[in-house]
Amino acid sequence: MDKDSGLREKGRRRLPTLVVALAVPALLIAFAAGRQAGRAPAPPFHTGGALFPEPSPAAPPAGPVTADNPMMLLARPKNFSAARVSSFARNGLNLDTLPVPPDGREVTLADLKGPGAITHIWMTYRGGSENLILRIYWDGHPEPSVEAPLGDFFGVALGLEAPVSSLPVQCTSGGQSKNAWWYMPFNSSARVTLTNLRSPDHFKGSAVPLRHQNRFYYHVDYQSYARPLEDLRYFHARFLETEPAERGQPVTLLDIEGQGHFVGIVLGNRSRTPGWFGEGDDIFTVDGRLAMVGTGTEDYFCDAWGLRVFDEPYFGCPVFEGREIGDRTSLYRFHIADPIPFRRSFKFEIEHWPWISEFPNTGRDYFSSLGFWYQKGFHRPWPRLGRLVQAGPWDPAKGRWRVAGALEAEDLGLIGFKSLKGEAGRPERVLLTPNQSGDHMLQFDSGGAGELTLAVPAEAEGTYDLKIHFLQAPDYGIVQLAVNGRPVGEAVDLFRAFAEMFPRPVWPPREYVFRGVALRAGVNALTFAVNGKNPESEGARIGIDCLVLEKAGGPAAPSRSDP
């Protein structure tokens, strides 16, 4: 490019900048002139050069103004007085706490005269929430309408502390500052008490200063009314523990007789099965009629595909430790926008269904529930809460069940084994809950061709029906049984494919019956040979849960029945 061409190109590139530089002062002059005249002209790039008209409201409808959002309600006159009972130091010093000794007595936090309504309770303390019981009595009734572990009342189960940011309950400072905003009306009186069931050595070895041990800071804020409330519904909360869940039955979370409406629940779970605990569906029975059935535990709590820690105004999961045995979960679901009315009765149940299980109500987890509701009049009496199960020692084997009369395969003596995998194929004891007798099974990998022989005792010589509980899996092979060197019955194919929606690694045991098997008194050698597999199987392993020997007779032939 020659010098003249370069100058012309450089000039073309600078031309827009020059135009803008000249135009801006002109616009400023025009706007300044317009302002001097009282109004600036429309900018030249506005459509048609016209100005927007001044905004103004449409003609309002006739009639008085009514509040239609919470902020408008703040401006309305209030026909109540507001007051507070708290733990402030009456001597004017700084230790604004109330001592509640760990001796099991009820200590009164507030004794209010009505008519009125408790609108807010705040509390903080040191040392955890386990074995602290909050009770509230309405209108002189001898039974508490609210009886709850303190932590559960503030949205977190299992004596744990965690942040919560829901509409009726908020906890901050890592869960140590607790707030409840439930509206709790009464007509003649309200009494709020706290019972400390901690052990005397609860703070032994802790860093909590003596001045904070078993002392509680609190506010109870309330409204005072000039006249009694008509058609009043009392606030209720009841706590239940299920330890462990009963096999074959859903867990009852709340069971009410009376007239009212259900408004929420705080649920705690501690798992005794590995993996996801919450395949169980929620079940609501209202006035004796099945009213609602859900699609899974996390679905009821408005989450999906398992759980994780979160909090929302109406639902949340303050605690989710994981999916291993012993892990704890705390959930809340508040029916603020969708209360469930009942006229005679209300029952809330949930299935306990571990993911590993093919069948519902086969877990044996610990469950706790604190249900919230409003009721006309008072509830039927329920047993008073004592020391809480959740605060006691944890036994992961509690509720372990066994097939009646079974010999556990994993406990039988190993006479010998052969596997193409060599020592890597050695039979192993495997923990696999919840449908295995004794929680364990014996697993053997033949590598494609092999056998294992177990020592099985019989009390007397004779003919037996031999019941073997085999497991099934996508990588299991075909097994042939021999007793004392003699083949018994036909080979059994233990392959079971993944189901599309239920990809269990191992399916629950099924009972295979071999009839008319001759056994001798004392030790018998049972050999399980695996020399083939289903063409669809991914391996040649087998799993044996247990064996049952029953004196009987008849031809030796395998049959199968589900547990």
VEXZA-543460 format. One line per field, with one value per residue (C-alpha): residue number from 1; residue in one letter; y, x, z. Coordinates in Angstrom, 1 decimal, m for minus. Each point is the difference from the previous one (the first is absolute). Last residue first. Layout:
BEGIN
i	c(NUM, ...)
aa	c(A, ...)
c2	c(Y, ...)
c1	c(X, ...)
c3	c(Z, ...)
END
This chain:
BEGIN
i	c(563, 562, 561, 560, 559, 558, 557, 556, 555, 554, 553, 552, 551, 550, 549, 548, 547, 546, 545, 544, 543, 542, 541, 540, 539, 538, 537, 536, 535, 534, 533, 532, 531, 530, 529, 528, 527, 526, 525, 524, 523, 522, 521, 520, 519, 518, 517, 516, 515, 514, 513, 512, 511, 510, 509, 508, 507, 506, 505, 504, 503, 502, 501, 500, 499, 498, 497, 496, 495, 494, 493, 492, 491, 490, 489, 488, 487, 486, 485, 484, 483, 482, 481, 480, 479, 478, 477, 476, 475, 474, 473, 472, 471, 470, 469, 468, 467, 466, 465, 464, 463, 462, 461, 460, 459, 458, 457, 456, 455, 454, 453, 452, 451, 450, 449, 448, 447, 446, 445, 444, 443, 442, 441, 440, 439, 438, 437, 436, 435, 434, 433, 432, 431, 430, 429, 428, 427, 426, 425, 424, 423, 422, 421, 420, 419, 418, 417, 416, 415, 414, 413, 412, 411, 410, 409, 408, 407, 406, 405, 404, 403, 402, 401, 400, 399, 398, 397, 396, 395, 394, 393, 392, 391, 390, 389, 388, 387, 386, 385, 384, 383, 382, 381, 380, 379, 378, 377, 376, 375, 374, 373, 372, 371, 370, 369, 368, 367, 366, 365, 364, 363, 362, 361, 360, 359, 358, 357, 356, 355, 354, 353, 352, 351, 350, 349, 348, 347, 346, 345, 344, 343, 342, 341, 340, 339, 338, 337, 336, 335, 334, 333, 332, 331, 330, 329, 328, 327, 326, 325, 324, 323, 322, 321, 320, 319, 318, 317, 316, 315, 314, 313, 312, 311, 310, 309, 308, 307, 306, 305, 304, 303, 302, 301, 300, 299, 298, 297, 296, 295, 294, 293, 292, 291, 290, 289, 288, 287, 286, 285, 284, 283, 282, 281, 280, 279, 278, 277, 276, 275, 274, 273, 272, 271, 270, 269, 268, 267, 266, 265, 264, 263, 262, 261, 260, 259, 258, 257, 256, 255, 254, 253, 252, 251, 250, 249, 248, 247, 246, 245, 244, 243, 242, 241, 240, 239, 238, 237, 236, 235, 234, 233, 232, 231, 230, 229, 228, 227, 226, 225, 224, 223, 222, 221, 220, 219, 218, 217, 216, 215, 214, 213, 212, 211, 210, 209, 208, 207, 206, 205, 204, 203, 202, 201, 200, 199, 198, 197, 196, 195, 194, 193, 192, 191, 190, 189, 188, 187, 186, 185, 184, 183, 182, 181, 180, 179, 178, 177, 176, 175, 174, 173, 172, 171, 170, 169, 168, 167, 166, 165, 164, 163, 162, 161, 160, 159, 158, 157, 156, 155, 154, 153, 152, 151, 150, 149, 148, 147, 146, 145, 144, 143, 142, 141, 140, 139, 138, 137, 136, 135, 134, 133, 132, 131, 130, 129, 128, 127, 126, 125, 124, 123, 122, 121, 120, 119, 118, 117, 116, 115, 114, 113, 112, 111, 110, 109, 108, 107, 106, 105, 104, 103, 102, 101, 100, 99, 98, 97, 96, 95, 94, 93, 92, 91, 90, 89, 88, 87, 86, 85, 84, 83, 82, 81, 80, 79, 78, 77, 76, 75, 74, 73, 72, 71, 70, 69, 68, 67, 66, 65, 64, 63, 62, 61, 60, 59, 58, 57, 56, 55, 54, 53, 52, 51, 50, 49, 48, 47, 46, 45, 44, 43, 42, 41, 40, 39, 38, 37, 36, 35, 34, 33, 32, 31, 30, 29, 28, 27, 26, 25, 24, 23, 22, 21, 20, 19, 18, 17, 16, 15, 14, 13, 12, 11, 10, 9, 8, 7, 6, 5, 4, 3, 2, 1)
aa	c(P, D, S, R, S, P, A, A, P, G, G, A, K, E, L, V, L, C, D, I, G, I, R, A, G, E, S, E, P, N, K, G, N, V, A, F, T, L, A, N, V, G, A, R, L, A, V, G, R, F, V, Y, E, R, P, P, W, V, P, R, P, F, M, E, A, F, A, R, F, L, D, V, A, E, G, V, P, R, G, N, V, A, L, Q, V, I, G, Y, D, P, A, Q, L, F, H, I, K, L, D, Y, T, G, E, A, E, A, P, V, A, L, T, L, E, G, A, G, G, S, D, F, Q, L, M, H, D, G, S, Q, N, P, T, L, L, V, R, E, P, R, G, A, E, G, K, L, S, K, F, G, I, L, G, L, D, E, A, E, L, A, G, A, V, R, W, R, G, K, A, P, D, W, P, G, A, Q, V, L, R, G, L, R, P, W, P, R, H, F, G, K, Q, Y, W, F, G, L, S, S, F, Y, D, R, G, T, N, P, F, E, S, I, W, P, W, H, E, I, E, F, K, F, S, R, R, F, P, I, P, D, A, I, H, F, R, Y, L, S, T, R, D, G, I, E, R, G, E, F, V, P, C, G, F, Y, P, E, D, F, V, R, L, G, W, A, D, C, F, Y, D, E, T, G, T, G, V, M, A, L, R, G, D, V, T, F, I, D, D, G, E, G, F, W, G, P, T, R, S, R, N, G, L, V, I, G, V, F, H, G, Q, G, E, I, D, L, L, T, V, P, Q, G, R, E, A, P, E, T, E, L, F, R, A, H, F, Y, R, L, D, E, L, P, R, A, Y, S, Q, Y, D, V, H, Y, Y, F, R, N, Q, H, R, L, P, V, A, S, G, K, F, H, D, P, S, R, L, N, T, L, T, V, R, A, S, S, N, F, P, M, Y, W, W, A, N, K, S, Q, G, G, S, T, C, Q, V, P, L, S, S, V, P, A, E, L, G, L, A, V, G, F, F, D, G, L, P, A, E, V, S, P, E, P, H, G, D, W, Y, I, R, L, I, L, N, E, S, G, G, R, Y, T, M, W, I, H, T, I, A, G, P, G, K, L, D, A, L, T, V, E, R, G, D, P, P, V, P, L, T, D, L, N, L, G, N, R, A, F, S, S, V, R, A, A, S, F, N, K, P, R, A, L, L, M, M, P, N, D, A, T, V, P, G, A, P, P, A, A, P, S, P, E, P, F, L, A, G, G, T, H, F, P, P, A, P, A, R, G, A, Q, R, G, A, A, F, A, I, L, L, A, P, V, A, L, A, V, V, L, T, P, L, R, R, R, G, K, E, R, L, G, S, D, K, D, M)
c2	c(m65.1, m1.2, m3.6, m2.5, m3.7, m2.4, m3.7, m2.9, m2.2, m0.3, 0.1, 2.4, 1.1, 3.7, 1.5, 3.7, 1.6, 3.7, 2.9, m1.6, 2.2, m1.4, 1.3, m1.0, 3.3, 2.6, m2.2, 0.2, m3.4, m1.5, m1.4, m3.1, m2.2, 1.2, m3.0, 0.5, m2.9, m0.8, m2.3, m1.3, 0.2, m1.9, m2.5, m0.9, 1.7, m1.3, 2.7, m0.6, 3.4, 2.7, 3.4, 3.2, 3.2, 3.3, 2.6, 3.7, 1.2, 1.0, 3.0, 1.6, 1.9, 0.7, 2.2, m2.0, m3.3, m1.5, m3.6, m3.0, m2.8, m2.7, m2.9, m3.1, m3.4, m2.9, m2.0, m1.4, m1.3, m2.5, 0.8, 0.4, 2.3, 1.5, 3.2, 1.3, 3.8, 2.1, 3.4, 3.5, 3.2, 1.7, m1.1, m2.6, m1.0, m3.6, m1.0, m3.8, m2.1, m3.7, m2.2, m2.8, m3.8, m1.5, m0.1, 2.3, 3.4, 1.1, 2.2, 1.7, 0.2, 2.1, m0.9, 2.5, m0.6, 1.2, 1.0, 3.4, 2.1, m2.0, 3.1, m0.7, 2.1, m1.0, 2.4, 2.4, 2.0, m2.9, m1.3, 2.2, 2.4, 3.3, m0.1, m1.3, m0.6, m2.5, m3.0, m1.2, m3.2, m0.1, 1.1, 2.1, m3.2, m1.5, 1.9, m3.2, m1.0, m3.0, m0.1, m1.9, m1.2, 3.4, m0.1, 1.7, 3.5, 1.8, m2.6, 0.9, m3.1, 0.9, m1.1, 3.0, 2.4, 2.6, 3.7, 2.8, 2.5, 1.7, m0.8, 3.7, 0.6, 3.6, 0.9, 2.4, 3.5, m1.1, m2.3, 3.1, 0.1, 0.4, 1.4, m0.2, m2.6, 1.4, 1.6, 0.5, 3.4, 3.2, 2.3, 0.8, m1.0, 1.7, m2.3, m0.7, m3.4, m0.8, m3.2, m2.4, m3.0, m2.6, m2.3, m3.6, m0.2, m2.5, 2.1, m0.2, m2.9, m0.2, 1.2, 1.7, 3.4, m0.2, 0.1, 1.3, 1.0, 3.2, 0.6, 3.0, m0.5, 2.5, m0.3, 1.4, 3.2, 0.3, 2.9, m0.3, 3.3, 1.1, 3.4, m0.5, m3.7, m0.2, m2.8, m0.6, m2.4, m1.3, m2.8, m2.1, m2.5, m3.1, m2.4, 1.9, 2.3, 3.5, 2.5, 1.9, 2.7, 3.2, m1.6, 2.4, 0.8, 3.0, 3.1, m1.9, m1.6, m2.3, m2.8, m2.9, m2.6, m2.8, 0.5, 2.7, 2.6, 1.1, m1.7, m2.4, m0.8, m0.7, m2.9, m1.4, 0.1, 1.2, m1.4, 2.4, m0.3, m3.5, 0.4, m0.3, 3.7, 0.7, m2.7, 1.3, m2.3, 1.1, m2.4, m1.9, 0.0, 2.0, m1.9, 0.5, m2.1, m2.1, m1.2, 0.8, 3.7, 2.7, 2.1, 3.2, 1.6, 3.5, 0.3, 2.5, 1.7, m2.6, 1.4, m0.3, m2.2, m2.9, m3.2, 0.2, m2.5, 1.3, m1.5, m3.6, m2.1, m2.5, m3.6, m3.2, 0.1, 2.4, 3.1, m0.1, 2.1, 2.1, 3.3, 2.4, 3.7, 1.9, 3.7, 1.8, 3.6, 0.6, 0.9, 2.7, 0.2, 3.5, 1.8, 1.6, 3.7, 2.8, m1.8, m0.4, m0.9, m2.1, m0.2, m2.8, 0.8, m2.3, m0.5, m3.4, m1.3, m3.6, 0.8, 3.6, 1.4, m3.2, 0.7, m2.4, m1.6, m3.5, m2.8, m0.6, 2.2, m2.8, m1.4, 0.5, m1.7, 2.2, m0.2, 3.7, 0.9, 3.4, 1.6, 2.4, 0.8, 1.6, 1.5, 1.0, 0.3, m1.5, 0.6, m1.5, 1.6, m1.9, 2.3, m2.3, 1.3, m1.8, 1.4, m3.0, m1.3, 1.0, 3.5, 0.0, m2.0, 1.0, m1.5, 1.0, 1.1, m2.2, 1.0, m2.7, m0.2, m3.2, m1.5, m3.7, m1.6, m2.5, 2.5, 3.6, 2.4, 2.1, m2.4, m2.8, 1.6, 0.4, m3.5, 0.4, 0.1, 2.6, m0.5, m0.7, m1.8, 1.6, 2.6, 3.4, 2.0, m1.5, m1.9, 0.2, m2.6, 0.1, m3.0, 0.0, m3.5, 0.9, 3.6, 0.5, 1.5, 3.7, 2.1, 2.2, 0.8, 2.0, m0.5, 2.1, 0.6, m1.3, 1.0, 1.9, m0.2, m0.6, m0.2, m1.3, m2.3, 0.0, m2.0, m2.4, m2.7, m3.6, m2.4, m2.7, 0.6, 1.6, 3.5, 2.8, 3.3, 3.1, 2.3, 3.7, m0.1, 3.7, 1.7, 1.9, m2.0, m1.4, m1.5, m0.4, m3.5, 1.2, 0.7, 2.4, 2.4, 1.3, 1.6, m0.8, 1.9, 0.9, 2.8, m0.9, 1.1, m3.4, m1.6, 1.9, m1.8, m3.4, 0.5, 0.6, 2.6, 1.3, 3.5, 1.0, 0.0, 1.3, m1.2, 2.1, 1.9, m1.1, 1.5, 2.7, 0.0, 3.3, m0.5, m1.2, 2.8, 0.0, m0.1, m2.4, m3.0, 1.3, 0.4, 3.8, 0.2, 1.4, 3.7, 1.1, 1.8, 3.4, 2.3, 0.0, m3.8, 0.0, 2.2, m2.2, m3.1, 1.6, 1.1, m3.4, m1.6, 2.4, m0.8, m3.7, 0.3, 1.4, m2.8, m2.5, 1.1, 0.0, m3.5, m1.1, 1.6, m1.5, m3.2, 1.9, 2.3, m3.0, m1.5, 3.4, 0.3, m3.5, 0.6, 3.1, m1.9, m2.9, m3.4)
c1	c(m39.9, m0.7, m0.4, 2.0, 0.0, 2.9, m0.6, 0.9, m3.0, m1.9, 0.8, 0.2, 2.2, 0.7, 3.5, 0.2, 2.9, 1.2, 0.9, 2.0, 1.4, 1.4, 2.6, 0.3, 0.1, m1.8, m3.0, m1.9, 1.2, m1.1, 2.9, 2.2, 2.1, m1.1, 0.1, m1.5, 1.1, m1.8, 2.1, m1.9, 1.1, m1.8, m2.7, m0.3, m2.1, m2.3, m1.8, m3.7, m0.9, 2.3, m1.8, 1.3, m0.7, 0.6, 2.5, m0.2, 1.5, 3.7, 1.4, m3.4, m0.8, m3.6, m1.6, 1.0, 0.2, 3.5, 0.1, m0.3, 2.4, m0.2, m0.6, m0.6, 1.3, m2.5, m0.5, 2.8, 3.3, 1.7, 3.4, m1.2, m2.7, 0.4, m1.6, 0.4, 0.4, m0.6, 1.8, m0.5, 1.1, m3.5, m0.9, m2.0, 0.3, m0.5, m2.0, 0.4, m2.7, 0.9, m3.0, 1.5, 0.3, 1.8, 3.0, m0.2, 1.1, 1.2, 3.1, 1.0, 3.7, 0.3, 1.6, 0.8, 0.2, 1.6, m0.3, m0.6, 2.0, m1.7, m0.8, m1.5, m2.2, m1.2, m2.7, m0.5, m2.7, m0.9, m2.6, 0.5, m2.7, 1.4, 2.9, 3.2, 3.1, 2.2, 1.8, 2.4, 0.6, 3.5, 0.1, 3.1, 1.8, m0.3, m2.0, m0.9, m1.6, 0.2, m1.4, 0.4, m1.6, m1.2, m1.8, m3.4, m0.4, m0.3, m2.7, m2.2, m1.7, m3.7, m2.5, m2.2, 1.4, 1.9, m0.6, 2.2, m2.2, 3.1, 3.1, 1.1, m0.2, 0.1, 0.2, m2.6, m0.9, m2.3, m2.0, m1.1, m0.2, m3.6, m2.8, m3.5, m2.4, m2.9, m3.2, m2.8, 0.5, m1.5, m2.6, m0.2, 3.4, 2.9, 2.9, 3.7, 1.6, 3.4, 1.3, 2.8, 1.2, 2.7, 0.6, m1.2, m0.5, m2.4, m3.1, m0.1, 1.5, 2.8, 2.5, 3.3, m1.8, m1.1, m3.8, m1.5, m3.5, m1.5, m3.1, m2.1, m3.4, m2.8, m3.3, m3.5, m0.3, 3.4, 1.5, 3.4, 1.9, 1.3, 1.7, 1.5, 0.3, 3.5, 2.4, 3.1, 2.9, 2.9, 2.2, 2.6, 2.6, 0.4, 0.3, 1.2, m2.0, 1.1, 0.0, m3.1, m1.0, m2.0, m2.2, m2.7, m3.7, m2.4, 2.3, 3.0, 3.0, 2.7, 2.3, m0.2, m2.6, m0.8, m1.1, m2.6, m0.9, m3.5, 0.1, m2.6, 2.2, 3.0, m2.0, m1.4, m3.0, m2.9, m3.3, m2.8, m3.6, m0.5, m3.3, m0.4, m0.5, 3.2, 2.6, 3.2, 2.8, 3.5, 2.0, 3.2, 3.0, 1.9, 2.9, 2.6, 3.1, 1.1, m2.7, m0.4, m0.9, m0.7, m3.0, m1.6, m3.2, m1.3, m3.7, m2.6, m3.3, m2.7, m3.5, m2.7, m2.7, 0.7, 2.1, 3.6, 2.7, 3.4, 3.2, m1.1, 2.7, m1.3, m0.4, 1.6, 3.1, m0.4, 2.2, 2.6, m0.4, m3.0, m0.1, m3.0, m0.3, m3.2, m0.7, m3.3, m1.2, m3.5, m2.8, m2.3, m3.7, m0.2, 3.0, m0.5, m0.1, 2.5, 3.0, 3.6, 2.7, 3.0, 3.8, 1.7, 3.7, 2.8, 3.5, 0.5, 2.3, 1.0, 3.7, 0.6, 1.6, 2.1, 1.7, m0.6, 3.3, m1.2, 1.7, m3.0, m2.9, m2.7, 1.3, m3.3, m1.8, m2.3, m3.7, m0.6, m3.7, m1.2, m3.4, m2.3, m3.4, m2.8, m3.2, m3.6, m0.7, 2.9, 1.6, 3.2, 1.3, 3.1, 3.1, 2.7, 3.6, 3.2, 3.5, 2.4, m0.6, 3.4, m0.6, m3.5, m3.2, m3.3, m3.4, m3.5, 1.1, 3.1, 3.6, 1.7, 3.7, 1.0, 0.1, m0.6, m2.1, m1.4, m2.2, 0.4, m3.0, m0.2, m2.5, 2.3, 2.9, m2.1, m1.3, m3.7, m3.2, m2.5, m3.7, 1.2, m2.5, m1.5, m2.0, 0.2, m0.8, 2.9, 3.0, 3.4, 2.8, 3.7, 2.1, 3.9, 1.5, 2.2, 0.3, 3.8, 2.2, m0.5, m3.2, m2.1, m3.6, m2.6, m3.7, m2.4, m3.7, m1.6, m3.6, m2.4, m3.0, 1.6, 2.4, 3.5, 2.3, 3.4, 3.2, m1.3, 2.4, m1.3, 2.0, 2.3, 3.1, 2.4, m0.3, m1.7, 1.8, m1.6, 2.3, 0.7, 3.4, 0.8, m1.0, m3.2, m1.1, m3.0, 2.3, m1.9, m1.4, m3.0, m3.7, m1.1, m2.9, m2.1, m3.4, m2.8, m2.3, 2.6, m0.8, 0.9, 3.4, 1.7, m2.9, 1.2, 3.4, m1.7, m1.9, m3.6, m1.1, m3.5, m0.9, m3.6, m2.4, m0.1, 2.6, 3.1, 0.2, 3.2, 3.2, 2.1, 3.3, 1.1, m0.1, 3.2, 1.6, m0.2, 3.0, m1.8, 1.5, 2.8, 3.4, m0.3, m0.2, m3.4, 0.2, 0.8, m2.6, m0.1, 1.3, 3.4, m0.2, m0.5, 2.9, 2.2, m1.3, 0.8, 3.5, 0.7, m1.1, 2.3, 2.9, m0.6, m0.2, 3.5, 1.8, m2.4, 0.9, 3.7, m0.2, m1.8, 2.7, 3.1, 0.0, m0.6, 3.0, 2.3, m1.0, 0.7, 3.4, 0.9, m1.0, 2.2, 3.0, m0.2, m1.4)
c3	c(50.8, m3.5, m0.7, m2.1, m0.6, m0.4, m0.3, 2.2, 0.2, 3.3, 3.7, 2.9, 3.0, m0.6, m0.6, m0.7, m1.8, m0.2, m2.2, m2.8, m2.8, m3.3, m2.5, m3.7, m1.8, m2.2, m0.6, m3.3, m1.2, 3.4, 1.8, 0.2, 2.3, 3.4, 2.5, 3.4, 2.3, 3.2, 2.2, 3.0, 3.6, 2.8, m0.6, m3.6, m2.6, m2.7, m2.0, m0.6, m1.3, m1.3, 0.6, m1.5, 2.0, m1.5, 1.2, m0.8, m3.3, m0.3, m1.8, m0.1, m3.2, 0.7, m2.6, m3.1, 1.9, 0.1, m1.0, 2.3, m0.3, 2.7, m2.3, 2.1, m0.9, 0.6, 3.1, 2.2, m1.4, 2.4, 1.5, 3.6, m1.3, m3.5, m1.2, m3.6, m0.4, m3.2, 0.1, 1.5, m1.7, m0.3, 3.5, 1.9, 3.7, 1.1, 3.1, 0.3, 1.4, 0.4, 0.7, 2.0, 0.0, 3.0, 2.3, 3.0, 1.2, m3.5, m0.4, m3.3, m0.9, m3.1, m3.4, m2.7, m3.7, m3.2, m3.6, m1.4, 2.4, 2.8, 2.0, 3.4, 2.2, 3.5, 1.3, 2.8, 1.8, 2.3, m2.5, m3.1, m0.9, 1.4, m0.4, m1.7, 2.1, m2.0, 1.4, m2.6, m2.1, m1.4, m3.7, 0.4, 1.3, m3.5, m2.5, m1.8, 3.3, 2.3, 3.5, 3.3, 3.2, 1.0, 3.3, 0.1, 1.3, m3.4, m0.9, 3.0, 1.2, 0.2, 2.6, m0.5, m2.7, 1.9, 0.8, 1.1, 1.9, 1.5, m2.0, m0.4, 3.8, 0.9, 3.7, 1.3, m1.1, m2.8, 2.5, 1.9, 3.8, 0.9, m2.1, 1.6, m1.3, m2.0, 1.1, m2.6, m1.7, 1.1, m1.4, m3.7, m1.4, m1.7, m1.2, 0.2, m0.1, 1.5, m1.4, 0.8, m2.0, 0.8, m2.9, m0.3, m3.7, m1.7, m0.2, m3.8, m2.0, m2.6, 2.6, m0.9, m0.2, 3.6, 0.6, 3.2, m1.0, 1.4, 2.1, 0.8, 1.7, 0.4, 1.8, 0.4, m2.1, m1.7, m1.9, m1.8, m0.1, m3.5, 0.2, 3.4, m0.3, 1.5, m1.0, 2.0, m0.4, 2.2, m1.2, 1.9, m1.1, 2.1, m3.0, m3.0, m2.3, 1.0, 2.8, m1.1, 2.5, m0.5, m2.7, m1.0, m0.7, 0.2, 0.0, m1.6, 1.5, m1.5, 0.9, m2.5, m0.8, m2.5, m3.5, 0.8, 2.6, 1.2, 3.4, m1.2, m3.0, 2.3, 1.5, m3.1, m2.4, 2.1, 1.1, 1.0, 1.3, 1.4, 1.9, 3.7, 0.6, m1.9, m0.7, m1.4, m1.3, m0.9, m2.2, 0.9, m2.3, 2.7, 1.4, m2.8, 0.4, 3.0, 2.4, 3.6, m0.6, 2.5, m0.9, 1.3, m1.1, 0.7, m0.9, m1.3, 0.1, 0.6, 0.5, 2.6, 1.4, 2.3, 0.2, m1.1, m1.1, m1.1, m1.4, m0.1, m1.7, m2.7, 1.0, m1.5, 2.2, 2.9, 0.0, 2.8, 2.0, m0.8, 1.8, 0.3, 0.8, 0.2, m0.9, 0.5, m0.6, 1.3, m2.4, 1.4, m1.2, 1.6, 1.5, 3.4, 0.4, 0.7, m1.6, 1.1, m2.5, 0.8, m0.1, 1.9, 0.2, 1.1, 1.3, 1.7, 2.7, 0.3, m0.2, m1.1, 3.2, 0.3, m3.3, m2.9, m1.0, 0.5, 2.0, 2.1, m1.3, 0.1, 3.3, 1.8, m3.0, m2.0, 0.6, 0.3, m0.1, m1.4, 0.6, m1.8, 1.6, m1.9, 1.6, m0.4, m3.7, m2.0, m3.4, m1.4, m3.2, m0.9, m0.3, 1.4, 0.4, 1.1, 0.3, 0.3, m3.5, m1.4, 1.3, m1.7, 0.4, m1.6, 0.4, m1.3, m3.5, m0.4, 0.3, 2.1, 1.1, 1.7, 3.5, 0.7, 2.8, m2.6, m1.8, m1.1, m0.5, 3.1, 1.7, m1.0, 2.0, 3.1, 0.1, m0.2, 2.1, m1.2, 1.0, 3.6, 2.2, 3.1, m2.0, 1.6, m3.2, m2.1, 1.2, m1.8, 0.4, m1.1, 0.8, 0.0, m0.3, m3.0, m1.1, 0.3, 2.7, 0.1, 0.0, m2.3, m0.2, m1.9, 0.1, m2.1, m0.4, 3.2, m0.1, 2.2, 2.3, 2.3, 2.8, m0.5, 2.0, m1.7, 0.4, 2.6, 1.1, m0.3, 2.1, m1.5, 2.1, m2.5, 1.5, m2.0, 0.9, m1.7, m1.8, m0.4, 1.7, m0.5, 3.2, 0.6, 3.0, m1.9, m2.6, m3.2, m0.6, m2.1, 0.1, m2.8, m0.7, m2.9, 0.4, m2.4, m2.4, m2.6, m2.5, m3.5, m1.4, 0.4, m2.0, m3.0, 0.2, 0.2, m3.2, m1.0, 2.5, m0.9, m1.3, 0.3, m2.9, m3.6, m2.5, m0.8, m3.3, m1.7, 1.5, m1.7, m2.0, m1.8, m3.7, m1.7, m2.2, m3.8, m2.4, m2.3, 1.7, 2.3, m1.8, m0.1, 3.8, 1.1, 0.9, 3.5, 1.9, 1.8, m2.8, 1.7, 0.2, m3.8, m0.6, 2.1, m1.8, m3.4, 1.2, 1.3, m3.2, m2.0, 2.3, m0.6, m3.8, m0.6, 1.9, m1.5, m3.5, 0.8, 1.4, m3.1, m2.3, 1.8, m2.0, m3.3, 0.8, 0.6, m3.3, m1.8, 1.7, m0.9, m3.6, m0.1, 1.4, m2.4, 1.0)
END
